[in-house]
Amino acid sequence: METMRLRAILQPSRVEALLEALAVSQRLVPADAYPVANAADLTPELRDRVRRMETEDHAWRAWTDDRYIWFLSGELSLPLSRERGRPVLQIRRYGEDGQLQESGVWLQMSDRSWKQLGA
């Protein structure tokens, strides 16, 4: 991908938007869950995770149904995005205890759908 376009995508708000689009379209969070916009509404362990992510410029998004919190972090992979000519996100899903539950690499297709790489 061209460097200027990649720099625009690297903006935290853009990566957050991509992360949210991926989570919703791939049903990584339940349809009845709603976004958690404020880190103060997360568990102490997830708030610690957010603090660490902010120092590394990783995007995060969280959702809740008032019983459970779904928490995802993501970063744009520059090498894979250049190679594929499309945004490629490396994502991680964490439990409420802040522990990593799974990770994956996702490619945004030209029709804005997502495909998991290496799955």
N, C-alpha and C positions, 0 to 999 in steps of 0.2 A: 504494500500500500504506500502511497505517497506520504512523505514525511509530514507535510503540513496537515494533511487529513488525520494522520495518526496523532499528532500533537493535539488537535481539536478533540479527538475522542478520548484522549488521556485526561481531560479535565474531570475532576472528581464527580461533578454533577452528571456528566455524560456517562461515566462508568456506572454510577448508581442507577441511571435510567436503563442502561443495558442489563444490569443485574436484575432489576425489577421486572423488565420485560421477559427475561429468561425464566425467572422464578414463576411468574404467572402463566406464561404460555406452556411451560413444561410441567405445570402442576406440582412444583416442588414445595408449594404451600397450599393448604386447603382453600377452596373457593370462598368459604365464609370467614377466613382470617382477614384482618385489616392491618394496615401498616402501623408500625411503632416508629414514630418520628423522633422521639426524644430518648437519648441514651439513658436518662434518669429512670425511665420506665422499664428498663431491662433488669435482669438479675445482677447481683454484684459481680459474678464471674464474667458475664457478658459485657458489663461496663468496663471491666479490666481489659477485656479483649478489644473493645472499641478504642480505648486509650492507646494500646499498642499499635493498632491498625492506623490510627491517625498519624503516628510518627513515621509510618512506612507508606503513607498515601494510598492505603487500600480502601476501597469503597465497601460499605456495608449496608444491608437492608435487613429489617426484621418485621415480622408479622405476629399477631396473636389472635387467639379466639377467646381470650380471657381465661383459658385453662392451660395453655402451652404457648411457648414462644419459639418461632422458627427464625433462625438467624443465619444469614449467608454473608460471606465476604467475597470480594472479587477484585481481580486486577486484569488489565488488558495485557496480553502477551504480545509484545512488539514483534519478536522474531516470527511467531506463528501468524500474526496478522499480516505482516509483510509477505510471508510465504503464500498465504491463502488469498490475499487481496480482499479480505473481509475481517471484521472484528472477531477476535478470538479471546474469550474470557477464561481465566483460570479461577474456578470458584471452590469455596470450601463451605461446608455446612457444619455448624456447631450445635451441640445440645445446650440446654439451659445452664448446664454446669460449666460451660465454656470449653468443653473438650471437643476436639475434632471428631466428627462422625463419618464424613466422607468428603472426597474432593473429586474434581473432574475438570475437563477442558471442553469448552463448548464453542462452536463456530456459528456465527450468525449468517444465515443463507441470504441470497439476494431478495427473497420474498419476505424477509424479516423473521422467518421461522428459525429454529435452532437445531443443531445436530451435535450430539456428543461425540467427541473424537476419542478413538481408542477404546470404545465400549463394545 
